[in-house]
């Protein structure tokens, strides 16, 4: 699972791409789906053109506050929302 920033600027990516990837893994563990729809054979094109599907559309049983945090963690435009794993961790803990 890769975010757009990693694909477009792989030489200069910052640690937040790993936070995005961790959120994408959590999304997959909770839903069994990748955050993006990959309907094309060109996976790189899908990363560039397809936004992430809100997690509640994949599984409505996920608590709303948790869904909001995961969706925020997968924001890529104009930039990745969570800049550090610590920020993402705190947001997840605040859901509890």
C-alpha positions in Angstrom: 0.0 0.0 0.0 1.5 3.2 -1.1 0.4 6.8 -0.9 0.6 9.3 -3.8 3.5 11.2 -2.2 5.6 8.2 -2.1 5.0 7.4 -5.8 5.4 11.0 -7.0 8.4 12.0 -5.0 10.0 8.8 -3.7 13.5 10.3 -3.3 12.2 13.0 -0.9 9.4 11.4 1.1 9.1 12.1 4.8 8.2 9.7 7.6 4.5 10.6 7.2 4.3 8.2 4.3 4.9 5.4 6.8 2.1 6.7 9.0 -0.2 6.6 5.9 0.9 3.0 5.2 0.2 2.0 8.8 -3.3 3.5 8.5 -3.8 1.6 5.3 -2.8 -1.6 7.0 -5.2 -0.9 9.8 -7.9 -0.2 7.2 -7.2 -3.6 5.5 -7.1 -5.5 8.8 -10.5 -4.1 9.8 -12.3 -4.4 6.5 -10.4 -7.0 4.3 -10.2 -4.3 1.5 -7.5 -2.0 0.4 -8.2 1.7 1.0 -8.4 2.3 -2.8 -10.4 0.6 -5.4 -8.0 -1.1 -7.9 -10.2 -1.8 -10.9 -7.5 -1.1 -13.4 -4.6 -3.3 -14.4 -2.4 -0.2 -14.0 -1.9 -0.1 -10.2 0.2 3.0 -10.3 -2.5 4.8 -12.2 -5.0 3.8 -9.5 -2.8 5.2 -6.8 -2.5 8.5 -8.6 -6.2 8.8 -9.6 -8.3 7.0 -7.0 -9.0 8.5 -3.6 -9.4 6.2 -0.6 -12.9 4.9 0.0 -14.2 6.0 3.4 -13.8 3.1 5.8 -17.4 3.2 6.9 -18.5 2.5 3.3 -16.5 -0.8 3.5 -17.8 -1.7 7.0 -20.6 0.3 8.6 -20.0 -1.5 12.0 -16.7 0.3 12.6 -17.3 3.0 15.3 -17.7 6.4 13.8 -14.9 8.1 15.8 -12.5 5.3 14.8 -13.6 5.6 11.2 -13.0 9.4 11.3 -9.4 8.9 12.6 -8.6 6.3 10.0 -10.1 8.4 7.2 -8.0 11.4 8.4 -4.9 9.3 8.4 -5.5 8.4 4.8 -5.9 12.0 3.6 -3.2 12.7 1.0 -4.4 16.0 -0.6 -3.0 18.5 -0.4 -0.7 16.7 2.0 -0.7 13.7 4.4 -2.8 14.7 7.5 -0.8 13.0 10.3 2.9 14.0 10.2 4.1 11.5 12.8 3.3 8.1 14.3 2.9 9.8 17.7 0.1 12.1 16.3 -1.7 9.1 14.8 -1.2 7.0 17.9 -2.7 9.8 20.1 -5.6 10.2 17.8 -6.3 6.5 18.0 -6.0 6.5 21.8 -8.4 9.5 22.0 -11.0 7.2 20.4 -10.9 4.8 23.4 
